[in-house]
Amino acid sequence: MRISVSSDMDEAVARSLVTRLRERGHEVVTHGALRPGDDPQWAVCSAAAARDVAEGSSDQAVVCCWTGTGASIAANKVPGVRAALCTDAATAEGARRWNDANVLALSLRLTSEPLLGEILDAWFAATPSEDPEDVDNVARVGRLDLDRTGPA
C-alpha cells in the first residue's frame, strides 16, 4: 500500500511512524517537516497528503500535528477524504470500520510509541463495514463534498 505521511514538526513519533509503516511493507510518501524543503505548515502539508489520497496517488494518508486537530481539519477540506483523529486503538478501528476513514490523524503530543503501534495495528486490521446503514452514511458524507449547501 502507498501511504502519504505529513507532519508539521520533525518529531520522534512522526519519524517512528514513517519507519513503522515501511517495516509493515508500505511505500511511504512524506510531506511537510518530514521532507526537506517542503512547507511544514500543518494546513499545507496535511492537505497535500490528503490530496494524494483524493487523487489516487496514495491509498491512505496519516497526517500529524501537535494536537492532530488542525491536521484533521485541513485533510477533511479535501473532497473525498474522510480523516479521523484517533487517540486510541478503539477509535482507529471504529473509524475504519464504520466511517471507512481513509486518512488517519494523529497528535504528536499525545501519541506515545506503544500507543502508535496499537493505533496502527487497529487501523490496518479493520475493514470497512458492509452493513447497509454504515455504507449509506459513508455515501452521505461523499455527497456533502458535492453539495455544501443542503442536507445529504
N, C-alpha and C positions, 0 to 999 in steps of 0.2 A: 504494500500500500504506500502511496505517496502522501506525505503529511507535511503541511506548511506549519511552521512554528514561528511565532513572533513574541518579542519581549521588549519592553521599553527600557529595561535595565539589564546589564550583563551580570546577573546574579547566579549564585551557585545552583539554585533549584532550576533555573532556566537551562543552564549548561547540562545539568543532570538529566533534564527532560529530553534534550536532544540525544544524549548518549543512550538513555534507556530506549528511546524509540528506535535508534539504529540497532541496538542489541536485539530488539524484537524483530529485526529484519525489514524495517520500514525505510524507505528513501525519505530523507528529511530536507526540506527547503526552508532556509532561515530568512527572517526579516527583522528589521529594527536593530537593536543593540547586539543581536547575535550575528549580524552580517556587517563587517567593517565597511564604513562609508554610507550605510543605509540610514534613513531618517528614523531615529529611535522614539519619536513621539508616539504615545500609545494609540492615539486616534489614527495616525498614518499607518503604522506597522500592523496593527490589528486589522484594519480594513484591507490592507494588502494581502494578508494571509487569508482572510475571508473571501476576497475576490478570486484567489486561486481555486477555492472550493466551488464558488458560484460559476466560474468559467470552465471548470472541469480539469484544470491542470493539476489539481491535488484532490485526493479522495476525501480528506478531512483536514482540519487545522486545530492547533492548540494555540490560544492567544493568552498572553500573560501581561499583567501589570501589578503594581503594588497591592491593590485590593482585588483585582480581577474584574471589578465592576466596569471601569472605563473600557477595558479591552472587550468585554462582552457587549457593551452598548455600541461601540464602534463596529464590531463584527456584525451585529444584528441590523445595522443600517444597510448592509449589502443584501439586495434581493436574492432570495433562495437560500440564505443562511439561517440556520437555527442554532444559535450559540447558547450554551448553558454554562453558567458559573457554578462550578462544583467544588465544594469544600470537603466532601467526603465520598466514600465509595458508593453508598446507597443512592446519593443524589446523582452520581455519574451513571450508575446502572439505570436508574429511572429516566434520566434524560435521554439515554439511547433508546430504551425500550418504549416509553410512552410518547416521547416527543420527537423521535428519530433525529436527535441533535446531530449535526454534522461538524460542529465546532465546539471544542471544549475550552472553557475559560478558567484560568487558574490564578489564584492570588500568590504573588511572590512572597508576601509577608506571612501568610498562614500555612502554606504548604511545606511540610517537613519532608525529608527524604522517605521515611516509611509511609507517610500518607500519600506521597506522589505515586509510589508503587501500587498501593491499594486502589487509588483512583484509576490509574491506567489499567490495572487488571480488570476492574469492574467495567470500565468504558469499552475495552476491546472484547470482553466476554459477552456483553449484552448485544442482542439483536433487536431491531425494531419490531414492535408488536404487529400482529396481523389481525388483531381484534378490529372489527369494522368501526367501532366508535373511536378508537385511537387513530386509525388510518384517516377517518373523516376529519378529526381535529387537526391532524398534520396538514391535510389538504386545505383546510380553512386558513391556516397560517400562511400557506402559499398564496392563497387568494388575497390576503392582506397586502402582500407585496405588490399585487397588481392594482388594487383599488384601495387607496389610503383614505378615501372619503366616506365610505359607508361600511355597514356590517358585513361580516364574512358570511 
